[in-house]
Amino acid sequence: MSETASSTVVARFKSDTGEVVSNMMDLPRNISVNHLQLICNSILKKDETVPYAFFINDEEITNCLDETLEGKQSYTEHVLDIVYQEQAVFKVRPITRCTSSLPGHAEAVISVQFSPDSRKLASGSGDTTVRFWDLDMQTPLHTCEGHKNWVLCIAWSPNSKYLVSGCKSGVVMSWNAETGKRAGPPMTGHKQWITALCWAPYHLHPDCRIFASSSKDGDIRIWDIILGQCQRSLTSHTLSITCLKWGGSGLLYSGSQDRTIKVWRADDGILCRTLEGHAHWVNTLALSTDYVIKTAMVPLPPYNDVRSDNVLAEAKIRYDSAVANGGERLISGSDDFTLFLWTPETSKQSVARMTGHQQLINCVQFSPDTRLVASASFDKSIKLWDGKTGQFLATMRGHVQAVYMICWSADSRLLVSGSADSTLKVWDMKAKKLKGDLPGHADEVFAVDWSPDGHQVASGGKDKVLRLWSH
């Protein structure tokens, strides 16, 4: 075989959805990723700065083509498919330092959440209060009193105007984020404590009035925040509901200690299907659409795009784009150490059973671009999985105690985790390894959130202090 023949390969470019976008071409085996970027952008008629990741048989080309092909069978005989994945144009900078410690809560901080527009921060605590914090001044803004027991969960409305909170007494309250006052009367009806809260997606309910709550009593209730009234009660679970998600096609997904996940039609309360497979409690659920639903009203980074006047139409377009290739996907994590991947709109059969964790799974999250899934476990590890197939990709170790919570950066390149070991850690998703350590908390870290704009991380835990972290 001649030197020329062996130093080139016949290749073509394919999208990650399987579409062939180029004719066959001769490429030098030593071609770099940067040159592949230029060729790909030229074929797709895109701006030269749009970044891509390239893969051959699911293995990423990290430097040059030759390195990836080394030791593999000869590619001189047939066409080499180079699969490209478009990456986020903007880059979130790694979080490296604590910029502020915010004391104020008198008990453990159990939940911390940035508003979808990244301008506000709220926290819920065992001291029965909800607090809003001023992110510009990094000082307390409002203290909301009314609950008589531990505030266990909070959730922002899609328009960032309201926050709902649920407590251990089974009461749900709504708050106006601007004033810190109640937005409506207390919502009562649950017989035991509130376990999860979620809002109807903006593109389905643009008035941002409707949300759902789940409880240890096994019921789901759908509420109107302004009227403070329960519109519908969904009952079928036989034990406590642990997690609740409102999907973009109008379905509610609830995970329970009865080992099942139930799929409900929110509009009329009809139970569509029950997903079975877990051998123990279902602890956590994540939707592939979580990020686009949460940020439906927010301009996408880098924030200089011309915005349509019709925010609603834009939110619908973003959701449709997120589900265009395979629909809305759901991941469940359990006390049985396993995860399941589902396509719950259409099937009650799982796509994949994902094993490898050695203890219960506490938190699972899809990356904003839906390509990856991260899971956190009491076994001190974080595992990475393929978001479409459920295939195992990597284990990331570094925490020395249970990992309670994880959260992705908006560009899907970084992950932050909070642990019982009192630290936060930042992980590099490309290298699949530890990027940085964030010590500072004096006790277990229960809650972590990364602002949707990527600029800040907030954390809270047993030491009663809220911390803000930046780059």
RAGI-V200218 format. One record per backbone hydrogen bond with DSSP energy under -0.5 kcal/mol. CO is the residue of the C=O (numbers start at 1). NH is the residue of the N-H. E is the energy in kcal/mol with one decimal. If there is no record, write none. Layout:
BEGIN
co;nh;e
CO;NH;E
CO;NH;E
END
This chain:
BEGIN
co;nh;e
2;6;-1.7
3;7;-1.3
5;8;-0.7
7;29;-3.0
9;11;-0.6
9;27;-3.0
10;80;-3.1
11;25;-2.7
12;82;-2.9
13;21;-2.5
13;22;-0.9
14;84;-2.7
15;18;-2.0
19;15;-2.8
19;21;-0.5
25;11;-3.1
25;27;-0.6
27;9;-2.7
28;31;-1.7
29;66;-1.5
31;65;-2.4
32;36;-2.0
33;37;-2.4
34;38;-1.8
35;39;-2.4
36;40;-2.8
37;41;-2.7
38;42;-1.9
39;43;-2.6
40;44;-2.5
41;45;-0.5
41;46;-2.8
42;45;-0.6
47;50;-1.9
51;87;-2.7
53;85;-2.5
54;61;-3.0
55;83;-2.6
56;59;-1.9
58;60;-0.5
59;56;-2.7
60;62;-0.9
63;33;-2.0
64;68;-1.2
65;69;-2.0
66;70;-1.3
69;72;-2.5
75;10;-0.6
79;81;-0.6
80;12;-2.2
80;82;-0.7
81;83;-0.7
82;14;-2.6
83;55;-2.6
84;16;-0.8
85;53;-2.4
97;99;-0.6
97;470;-2.6
100;468;-2.6
101;103;-0.7
102;466;-1.9
105;104;-0.6
108;110;-0.6
108;126;-2.5
111;124;-2.2
113;122;-2.5
115;118;-2.4
119;135;-0.6
120;115;-2.4
121;133;-2.4
122;113;-2.5
123;131;-2.5
124;110;-2.1
124;111;-1.8
125;128;-1.2
125;151;-2.4
128;147;-0.6
129;125;-1.6
130;144;-3.7
131;123;-2.1
132;141;-2.9
132;142;-1.5
133;121;-0.9
133;135;-0.7
134;138;-1.5
134;139;-1.2
139;134;-3.2
142;132;-2.5
142;144;-0.5
143;145;-0.7
144;130;-1.9
147;146;-0.6
150;152;-0.7
150;168;-2.1
153;166;-2.5
155;164;-2.5
157;160;-2.1
161;177;-2.8
162;157;-2.5
163;175;-2.7
164;155;-1.9
165;173;-2.7
166;152;-2.2
166;153;-1.5
167;170;-1.7
167;194;-2.0
170;190;-0.6
171;167;-1.8
172;187;-3.4
173;165;-2.7
174;183;-1.9
174;184;-0.6
175;163;-1.9
175;177;-0.6
176;180;-3.1
181;176;-3.4
186;188;-0.7
187;172;-2.4
190;189;-0.6
193;216;-2.6
196;214;-2.3
198;212;-3.3
201;204;-1.4
201;205;-2.3
205;208;-2.0
209;225;-3.2
210;200;-2.3
211;223;-3.1
212;198;-2.2
213;221;-2.5
214;195;-2.4
214;196;-1.2
215;218;-1.8
215;241;-2.0
218;236;-0.6
218;237;-0.6
219;215;-1.4
220;234;-3.2
221;213;-2.6
222;231;-3.4
222;232;-1.3
223;211;-1.6
223;225;-0.6
224;228;-2.2
224;229;-0.9
229;224;-2.2
229;231;-0.6
232;222;-2.7
233;235;-0.6
234;220;-2.0
240;257;-2.9
243;255;-2.3
245;247;-0.6
245;253;-3.0
247;250;-1.4
250;266;-2.2
251;247;-3.4
252;264;-3.0
253;245;-2.4
254;262;-2.5
255;242;-2.7
255;243;-1.5
256;259;-1.2
256;282;-2.2
259;278;-0.5
260;256;-1.7
261;275;-3.7
262;254;-2.2
262;264;-0.6
263;272;-2.7
263;273;-1.2
264;252;-2.5
264;266;-0.8
265;268;-0.5
265;269;-2.4
270;265;-2.9
270;272;-0.7
273;263;-2.8
274;276;-0.6
275;261;-1.9
281;283;-0.6
281;335;-2.4
284;333;-2.4
286;331;-2.6
287;290;-1.6
289;293;-2.5
290;294;-2.4
291;295;-2.3
293;296;-1.1
295;298;-1.7
300;303;-2.2
309;311;-1.3
310;314;-2.0
311;315;-2.5
312;316;-2.1
313;317;-2.2
314;318;-2.4
315;319;-2.1
316;320;-2.9
317;321;-2.3
318;322;-1.8
319;323;-1.5
321;324;-0.7
323;327;-1.9
324;326;-0.8
329;288;-2.4
330;342;-3.0
331;286;-1.9
332;340;-1.9
333;283;-2.4
333;284;-1.6
334;337;-1.1
334;361;-2.2
337;357;-0.6
338;334;-1.5
339;354;-3.4
340;332;-2.2
341;351;-3.3
341;352;-1.2
342;330;-2.2
343;346;-1.4
343;347;-1.9
349;343;-0.5
352;341;-2.5
352;354;-0.5
353;355;-0.6
354;339;-2.2
357;356;-0.5
360;362;-0.5
360;378;-2.4
363;376;-3.0
365;374;-2.7
367;370;-2.6
371;387;-3.4
372;367;-2.7
373;385;-2.5
374;365;-2.5
375;383;-2.2
376;362;-2.2
376;363;-1.4
377;380;-1.2
377;403;-2.2
380;398;-0.5
380;399;-0.6
381;377;-1.6
382;396;-3.5
383;375;-2.2
384;393;-3.0
384;394;-1.3
385;373;-2.2
386;390;-2.2
391;386;-2.7
394;384;-2.9
395;397;-0.5
396;382;-2.0
399;398;-0.5
402;404;-0.6
402;420;-2.8
405;418;-2.7
407;416;-2.8
409;412;-2.0
413;429;-2.7
413;430;-0.5
414;409;-2.2
415;427;-3.1
416;407;-2.3
417;425;-1.8
418;404;-2.0
418;405;-1.6
419;422;-1.4
419;445;-2.5
422;441;-0.7
423;419;-1.5
424;438;-3.0
425;417;-2.2
426;435;-3.3
426;436;-1.9
427;415;-1.7
427;429;-0.6
428;432;-1.4
428;433;-1.4
433;428;-3.0
436;426;-2.8
438;424;-1.8
441;440;-0.6
444;446;-0.7
444;462;-2.5
447;460;-2.1
449;451;-0.5
449;458;-2.8
451;454;-2.5
456;451;-3.0
457;469;-3.0
458;449;-2.3
459;467;-2.8
460;446;-1.2
460;447;-2.4
461;109;-2.7
461;464;-1.7
464;105;-0.6
466;102;-3.9
467;459;-2.1
468;99;-2.4
468;100;-1.5
469;457;-2.0
470;96;-2.5
470;97;-2.2
END
